[in-house]
């Protein structure tokens, strides 16, 4: 039910109304006259969704259907061998299926979190090469370089670095993706994508 209010009930100079027929003002049309209106802009902030979207944008510009010059696939730029580890054996189907790509991202992050669980506990909150180490930074770096290379980087206190074929380093990802809430990603040694029927 859409409730209307009579214009005479709102005599305060703080409010003005848009013109509405029959001398009535619909409540939704009231707005403060003297207060600037801030444009609404949704933000994902440091949430898990924000983490996924930021990483997907960095990897591919958020494009589910792209293949880079080295054959990495989709929004999160998965390699075929990584896909096999999490139970995906058809890269063509993977590339055409955004829902499957989202499931793959979570499964891979769960697997990486299990592999790196001791390093996450040991290094989170410490400063390494001028960057505060966080769980989300570690998981992002593992997505870039694999969990083994992240272990080497952390355990060498940054001396043993890694760069991908485009020159992106573990330290860059640790810094860029620092501080996101990845607590909903549960460590899972045997993480696999569950295919829909």
Secondary structure, 3 states (H helix, E strand, C coil): CCCEEEHHHCCCCCEEECCCHHHEEEHHHEEECCCCCCCCCCCCCCCHHHHHHHHHHHHHCCCCCCECCCCCECCCCECHHHHHHCCCCCHHHHHCCHHHHHHHHHHHHHHHHHHCHHHHHHHCCCEECCEECCHHHHHHHHHHHCHHHHHHHHHCCCCCCCECCCCCEHHHHHHHCCCCCCCCCCCCCCCCCCCCC
